[in-house]
Amino acid sequence: MIIVVFVVLLLVGVPIALTLGLTAVAYILLTDNFLLFFSLPQQLFGGLERYGLLAIPLFILAGELMNEGGITRRLIAFAGIFVGGLKGGLAYINLISNMMMASIVGSGTAQIAIMSRAMVPEMTRAGYAPEFAAATTAAGGLLSPIIPPSMLFVIFGVLAQIGIGDLFVAGIIPGLLMASGFLVAITILGFKYNYPSGRWYSREEVISHLISGLPASLVPIVIIGGILLGIATPTESAALASVAALVIGRYVYRDLDFSHLPAVLLRTVRTSAMVLFLVGAANVFGWVIIFEQVPQSIAAWLTGLTESAFVFLLLVSLFMLVVGMVIDGIAALILVVPILLPVAQSVYGISPYHFGVIVCINVVLGLLTPPVGAGLFVASSAAKVSPGKLFIALLPFLLTTLIVLVIISWQPAIVSAFIE
């Protein structure tokens, strides 16, 4: 009956955060456990009383400041130094710029929106098919929640109660594998459809773009370097990155005016409030799931299917793909982790870092799969192509991501290579 309530609320368009909370309330009413109402507020606010969650508004603020400070166009020009003259050069520039932005923005949907405005019109004018231009941009957005800093990793780290810094490090190689696979896909498609070659910059342009782009690279260096060297926690690194973005945008590039700050802070507050309210509501829902011993029931069912950790992870990927098609990414993560993580650890001995990277990649795929696929519709709107055509153009990139998922499910050492 609880499942029916959950599905009905989703189908009628109730926001996922309210759906999670109302489903928990329905459970209490249907089971006559009215005493649980006294614990409900505690569970709601208890889900937010975690230090690691402070990183979310700070990373969002850093991304907003970087965008407002004119970073995007400089990163695009910077990427052109290395790949601009190749066949399909603008597609390579698009992807590499997305990689650089991924280490700043941390949100796939936000990155797709930002890069679509910058790259899709430029690629279309240069002779690329609009659906390919949008697909390349959207595929680059898949990297944002995997290459650190990642909002998904912060939320997973809080839910799993593991080191967020180590989780960031665990995502580096899988993110690079995905990016490499996308570059190969662009190369093959470029020759198949004879996409236009770009032009190499002159020496003067190279020097100019190099000097202009180097300050932008300081922000991801502050974030990752602080964590890897043990100088700062992810939350402290996010705060330092926000300060660096403010200084660079205001005093180096001079694109950021202090009069822009109220709008930047308002966007940060709105985005953070939506994410954190979702976390709190999901904590209530997870409390009900644990109260009903759902993880134990699923563990018993899965162990009857397979004793292989690899097969279990493939089943998780299949399940997450289906969930991601109908539920928003962060909501899917918050919904699934309390159920499946205990099974992965206790039954199959899977590292939470390994499990976290696989689940987060699957969640990211939901950005570009119908019917929910927020990233799919953002890119579709920017390129003025139908979501169906865009989805077909995205298939090589989605297939590449699935191959990477199988590889890291099979070889956990890829994820744990840099974790002590």
C-alpha positions as CSV (number, residue, x, y, z in Angstrom):
1,M,0.0,0.0,0.0
2,I,2.9,2.4,0.8
3,I,4.4,1.7,-2.6
4,V,1.0,2.5,-4.2
5,V,0.9,5.9,-2.3
6,F,4.5,6.7,-3.4
7,V,3.8,5.8,-7.1
8,V,0.5,7.7,-7.2
9,L,2.0,10.9,-5.7
10,L,4.8,10.7,-8.3
11,L,2.4,10.2,-11.2
12,V,0.2,13.2,-10.2
13,G,3.3,15.4,-10.2
14,V,3.8,16.0,-6.5
15,P,7.5,17.2,-6.0
16,I,9.7,14.4,-5.0
17,A,10.7,15.9,-1.7
18,L,7.0,16.2,-0.7
19,T,6.3,12.7,-2.1
20,L,9.0,11.2,0.2
21,G,7.7,13.0,3.3
22,L,4.0,12.3,2.5
23,T,4.7,8.6,1.9
24,A,6.3,8.4,5.4
25,V,3.2,10.1,6.9
26,A,1.0,7.7,5.0
27,Y,2.9,4.8,6.4
28,I,2.4,6.0,10.0
29,L,-1.3,6.5,9.4
30,L,-1.9,3.1,7.7
31,T,0.0,1.2,10.4
32,D,-1.5,3.1,13.3
33,N,1.9,3.8,14.8
34,F,0.9,7.3,15.8
35,L,3.8,7.6,18.3
36,L,6.1,7.8,15.3
37,F,4.8,11.3,14.6
38,F,6.8,12.5,17.5
39,S,10.0,11.2,15.9
40,L,9.2,12.5,12.4
41,P,10.5,16.1,13.0
42,Q,13.6,14.8,14.6
43,Q,14.3,12.6,11.6
44,L,13.6,15.5,9.2
45,F,16.1,17.8,10.9
46,G,18.4,15.1,11.8
47,G,19.1,14.4,8.1
48,L,20.4,18.0,7.8
49,E,22.6,18.0,11.0
50,R,25.7,16.7,9.2
51,Y,28.8,18.7,8.7
52,G,29.5,17.4,5.2
53,L,26.3,18.9,3.8
54,L,27.8,22.4,4.3
55,A,29.9,21.6,1.2
56,I,26.7,21.7,-1.0
57,P,25.9,25.4,-0.7
58,L,29.5,26.3,-0.8
59,F,30.2,24.4,-4.0
60,I,27.1,25.9,-5.6
61,L,28.3,29.3,-4.6
62,A,31.7,28.6,-6.1
63,G,30.1,27.5,-9.4
64,E,27.9,30.6,-9.5
65,L,30.8,32.9,-8.9
66,M,32.9,31.2,-11.6
67,N,30.0,31.5,-14.1
68,E,29.4,35.1,-13.2
69,G,33.1,35.9,-13.4
70,G,33.4,35.0,-17.1
71,I,35.1,31.7,-16.7
72,T,33.2,29.7,-19.4
73,R,34.4,31.6,-22.5
74,R,38.0,31.6,-21.2
75,L,37.9,27.8,-20.6
76,I,36.5,27.3,-24.1
77,A,39.4,29.3,-25.6
78,F,41.9,27.6,-23.4
79,A,40.7,24.1,-24.6
80,G,41.0,25.3,-28.2
81,I,44.8,25.6,-27.7
82,F,45.1,21.8,-27.6
83,V,42.4,20.4,-30.0
84,G,41.0,23.4,-32.0
85,G,42.6,22.4,-35.3
86,L,41.5,18.7,-35.3
87,K,38.6,17.4,-37.5
88,G,35.6,18.0,-35.4
89,G,37.7,20.5,-33.4
90,L,34.7,22.3,-31.9
91,A,33.3,19.0,-30.6
92,Y,36.6,18.3,-28.8
93,I,36.7,21.8,-27.4
94,N,33.2,21.4,-26.2
95,L,34.0,18.1,-24.3
96,I,37.3,19.4,-22.9
97,S,35.7,22.6,-21.7
98,N,33.0,20.5,-20.1
99,M,35.8,18.5,-18.3
100,M,37.2,21.8,-17.0
101,M,33.8,23.0,-15.9
102,A,33.0,19.7,-14.3
103,S,35.7,20.5,-11.7
104,I,33.9,23.7,-10.9
105,V,30.2,23.4,-11.2
106,G,29.4,20.0,-9.6
107,S,25.9,19.8,-11.1
108,G,25.1,18.1,-14.4
109,T,21.9,20.0,-15.2
110,A,23.6,23.4,-14.4
111,Q,26.6,22.6,-16.5
112,I,24.5,21.4,-19.5
113,A,22.5,24.7,-19.3
114,I,25.7,26.8,-19.1
115,M,27.6,25.0,-21.9
116,S,24.5,24.7,-24.2
117,R,24.2,28.5,-24.3
118,A,27.9,28.9,-25.1
119,M,28.6,25.9,-27.5
120,V,25.5,24.8,-29.3
121,P,25.0,28.0,-31.4
122,E,28.8,28.1,-32.1
123,M,28.9,24.5,-33.3
124,T,25.7,24.9,-35.4
125,R,27.1,28.0,-37.2
126,A,30.3,26.0,-38.0
127,G,28.2,23.3,-39.8
128,Y,27.6,20.7,-37.1
129,A,24.2,19.1,-36.9
130,P,22.2,20.7,-34.1
131,E,21.4,17.4,-32.5
132,F,25.1,16.4,-32.5
133,A,26.1,19.8,-31.0
134,A,23.5,19.3,-28.2
135,A,24.4,15.7,-27.7
136,T,28.1,16.5,-27.2
137,T,27.2,19.3,-24.7
138,A,24.8,17.0,-22.8
139,A,27.3,14.2,-22.8
140,G,29.9,16.5,-21.3
141,G,27.4,17.3,-18.6
142,L,27.6,13.6,-17.5
143,L,31.1,14.3,-16.3
144,S,30.1,17.1,-13.8
145,P,28.7,14.8,-11.1
146,I,31.6,12.4,-11.4
147,I,34.7,14.6,-11.7
148,P,35.1,16.3,-8.3
149,P,33.7,18.4,-6.8
150,S,30.4,16.5,-7.0
151,M,27.2,17.3,-5.3
152,L,26.1,13.7,-5.7
153,F,29.3,12.5,-4.0
154,V,28.7,14.9,-1.1
155,I,25.2,13.5,-0.6
156,F,26.3,9.9,-1.0
157,G,29.2,10.5,1.5
158,V,26.8,11.9,4.0
159,L,24.3,9.1,3.5
160,A,26.9,6.4,3.7
161,Q,28.9,8.2,6.5
162,I,32.2,7.9,4.7
163,G,34.9,10.4,3.8
164,I,33.7,12.8,1.1
165,G,37.3,13.7,0.2
166,D,38.2,10.0,-0.5
167,L,35.0,9.7,-2.5
168,F,36.1,12.6,-4.6
169,V,39.4,10.9,-5.3
170,A,37.6,7.6,-6.1
171,G,35.8,9.4,-8.9
172,I,38.8,10.7,-10.7
173,I,39.8,7.7,-12.8
174,P,36.2,6.7,-13.7
175,G,35.6,10.3,-14.8
176,L,38.7,10.3,-16.9
177,L,37.7,6.9,-18.4
178,M,34.3,8.4,-19.4
179,A,35.9,11.5,-20.9
180,S,38.4,9.3,-22.9
181,G,35.5,7.2,-24.2
182,F,33.6,10.3,-25.2
183,L,36.7,11.6,-27.1
184,V,37.0,8.3,-29.0
185,A,33.3,8.5,-29.8
186,I,33.7,12.0,-31.2
187,T,36.7,10.9,-33.3
188,I,34.7,8.0,-34.9
189,L,31.6,10.2,-35.5
190,G,33.8,13.0,-36.9
191,F,35.2,10.8,-39.6
192,K,31.9,9.1,-40.3
193,Y,30.0,12.3,-40.8
194,N,33.0,14.4,-42.1
195,Y,32.6,17.1,-39.5
196,P,34.6,20.3,-40.2
197,S,38.1,20.9,-39.0
198,G,38.8,23.9,-36.9
199,R,41.9,26.1,-37.0
200,W,45.0,26.1,-34.8
201,Y,45.6,29.3,-32.9
202,S,48.6,31.5,-33.8
203,R,51.4,31.8,-31.4
204,E,50.1,35.1,-30.1
205,E,46.6,33.7,-29.6
206,V,48.0,30.6,-27.8
207,I,49.9,32.8,-25.3
208,S,46.9,35.1,-24.8
209,H,44.5,32.2,-24.2
210,L,47.0,30.4,-22.0
211,I,47.5,33.4,-19.8
212,S,43.8,34.1,-19.6
213,G,42.9,30.5,-18.8
214,L,45.4,29.8,-16.1
215,P,43.7,31.7,-13.3
216,A,40.5,29.6,-13.9
217,S,42.4,26.5,-13.3
218,L,43.3,27.7,-9.8
219,V,39.8,26.9,-8.4
220,P,39.8,23.1,-9.1
221,I,43.5,23.1,-7.9
222,V,42.3,24.6,-4.6
223,I,39.5,22.1,-4.3
224,I,41.4,18.9,-5.2
225,G,44.8,19.9,-4.0
226,G,43.5,20.9,-0.6
227,I,41.8,17.5,-0.2
228,L,44.6,15.3,-1.6
229,L,47.3,17.1,0.5
230,G,45.2,16.9,3.6
231,I,45.2,20.6,4.1
232,A,41.5,21.1,4.1
233,T,38.3,19.0,4.3
234,P,35.9,19.1,1.3
235,T,33.8,21.7,3.1
236,E,36.8,23.9,3.8
237,S,38.0,23.4,0.2
238,A,34.6,24.5,-1.1
239,A,34.8,27.7,1.1
240,L,38.3,28.4,-0.2
241,A,37.2,27.8,-3.8
242,S,34.4,30.3,-3.3
243,V,36.9,32.9,-2.1
244,A,39.2,32.1,-5.0
245,A,36.4,32.4,-7.5
246,L,35.4,35.8,-6.1
247,V,38.9,37.2,-6.2
248,I,39.6,35.9,-9.7
249,G,36.3,37.1,-11.1
250,R,36.5,40.5,-9.5
251,Y,40.2,41.4,-9.6
252,V,41.8,39.3,-12.3
253,Y,39.1,39.1,-15.0
254,R,37.1,42.1,-13.7
255,D,33.9,40.6,-15.1
256,L,32.3,40.1,-11.6
257,D,30.9,43.3,-10.1
258,F,29.9,43.4,-6.5
259,S,26.5,44.6,-7.6
260,H,26.0,41.0,-9.1
261,L,26.5,39.4,-5.7
262,P,22.9,39.6,-4.4
263,A,21.6,37.8,-7.5
264,V,24.4,35.2,-7.2
265,L,23.7,34.6,-3.5
266,L,19.9,34.4,-4.2
267,R,20.5,31.7,-6.8
268,T,22.8,29.8,-4.4
269,V,20.2,29.9,-1.6
270,R,17.4,28.7,-3.9
271,T,19.4,25.8,-5.3
272,S,20.7,24.8,-1.9
273,A,17.3,25.0,-0.2
274,M,15.8,22.6,-2.8
275,V,18.6,20.1,-2.4
276,L,18.8,20.2,1.4
277,F,15.0,20.0,1.8
278,L,15.1,16.9,-0.4
279,V,17.9,15.4,1.8
280,G,15.8,16.0,4.9
281,A,12.6,14.5,3.4
282,A,14.6,11.5,2.1
283,N,16.0,10.9,5.6
284,V,12.4,10.5,6.9
285,F,11.7,8.1,4.0
286,G,14.8,6.1,4.7
287,W,13.9,5.9,8.4
288,V,10.6,4.2,7.4
289,I,12.4,1.8,5.1
290,I,14.8,0.8,7.8
291,F,11.9,0.5,10.3
292,E,10.3,-1.9,8.0
293,Q,13.5,-3.9,7.5
294,V,13.4,-3.5,3.7
295,P,17.2,-3.8,3.2
296,Q,17.1,-7.2,4.9
297,S,14.3,-8.4,2.7
298,I,16.1,-7.3,-0.5
299,A,19.3,-8.9,0.8
300,A,17.6,-12.2,1.2
301,W,16.1,-11.9,-2.3
302,L,19.3,-10.9,-4.0
303,T,21.5,-13.6,-2.4
304,G,19.0,-16.1,-3.8
305,L,19.8,-14.7,-7.3
306,T,23.6,-14.5,-7.2
307,E,26.5,-14.7,-4.8
308,S,28.8,-12.8,-7.2
309,A,29.6,-9.1,-6.3
310,F,30.1,-8.3,-10.0
311,V,26.7,-9.7,-11.0
312,F,25.2,-7.8,-8.0
313,L,26.6,-4.6,-9.2
314,L,25.3,-5.2,-12.7
315,L,21.9,-5.8,-11.3
316,V,22.2,-2.6,-9.3
317,S,23.1,-0.7,-12.5
318,L,20.1,-2.1,-14.3
319,F,17.8,-1.2,-11.4
320,M,19.3,2.3,-11.1
321,L,18.8,2.9,-14.9
322,V,15.1,2.1,-14.5
323,V,14.8,4.3,-11.4
324,G,16.7,7.2,-13.0
325,M,14.3,7.2,-15.9
326,V,11.4,8.2,-13.7
327,I,12.9,9.9,-10.6
328,D,15.2,13.0,-10.4
329,G,18.9,12.1,-9.9
330,I,19.5,13.3,-6.3
331,A,16.1,11.9,-5.2
332,A,17.0,8.5,-6.8
333,L,20.3,8.5,-4.9
334,I,18.8,9.3,-1.6
335,L,16.0,6.8,-2.1
336,V,18.2,3.9,-3.1
337,V,21.4,4.2,-1.0
338,P,19.7,3.4,2.4
339,I,18.3,0.2,0.8
340,L,21.1,-1.2,-1.2
341,L,24.3,0.0,0.5
342,P,23.8,-2.2,3.6
343,V,23.3,-5.2,1.2
344,A,26.4,-4.3,-0.8
345,Q,28.6,-4.1,2.3
346,S,27.3,-6.9,4.5
347,V,26.4,-9.5,1.9
348,Y,28.9,-8.9,-0.9
349,G,31.8,-7.1,0.9
350,I,31.7,-4.2,-1.6
351,S,33.6,-1.0,-0.6
352,P,31.2,1.9,-0.1
353,Y,33.5,4.0,-2.3
354,H,33.2,1.5,-5.2
355,F,29.5,1.2,-4.7
356,G,29.1,5.0,-4.5
357,V,30.9,5.7,-7.8
358,I,28.8,3.1,-9.6
359,V,25.5,4.3,-8.2
360,C,26.4,8.0,-8.9
361,I,27.3,7.3,-12.6
362,N,24.0,5.5,-13.0
363,V,22.1,8.4,-11.4
364,V,23.9,10.7,-13.8
365,L,22.6,8.7,-16.8
366,G,19.1,9.5,-15.6
367,L,19.8,13.1,-16.5
368,L,19.7,12.1,-20.2
369,T,17.1,9.4,-20.3
370,P,13.4,10.0,-20.8
371,P,10.8,10.5,-19.5
372,V,12.3,12.7,-16.7
373,G,15.8,13.5,-18.0
374,A,16.2,17.1,-17.0
375,G,19.5,17.5,-18.8
376,L,18.0,16.0,-22.0
377,F,15.2,18.6,-22.1
378,V,17.6,21.5,-21.2
379,A,19.9,20.6,-24.1
380,S,16.9,19.9,-26.4
381,S,15.5,23.4,-25.7
382,A,18.9,25.1,-26.3
383,A,19.5,23.4,-29.6
384,K,15.8,23.6,-30.7
385,V,15.7,19.9,-31.6
386,S,13.2,17.3,-30.4
387,P,14.2,15.2,-27.3
388,G,13.8,12.1,-29.5
389,K,16.4,13.2,-32.1
390,L,18.7,14.3,-29.3
391,F,18.4,11.0,-27.5
392,I,19.3,9.1,-30.6
393,A,22.4,11.4,-31.1
394,L,23.3,10.7,-27.5
395,L,23.3,6.9,-27.8
396,P,27.1,6.6,-28.6
397,F,27.9,8.5,-25.4
398,L,25.4,6.6,-23.3
399,L,26.8,3.3,-24.6
400,T,30.3,4.5,-23.7
401,T,29.1,5.3,-20.2
402,L,27.6,1.8,-19.8
403,I,30.9,0.2,-20.9
404,V,32.8,2.2,-18.3
405,L,30.2,1.1,-15.7
406,V,30.8,-2.6,-16.6
407,I,34.6,-2.1,-16.4
408,I,34.7,-0.5,-13.0
409,S,32.1,-3.0,-11.7
410,W,34.5,-5.7,-12.8
411,Q,37.7,-4.0,-11.5
412,P,37.2,-2.2,-8.2
413,A,40.9,-1.3,-8.1
414,I,40.1,1.4,-10.7
415,V,38.1,3.2,-8.1
416,S,40.3,2.5,-5.1
417,A,43.6,3.2,-6.8
418,F,44.3,6.5,-5.0
419,I,42.4,5.8,-1.8
420,E,44.6,4.9,1.2
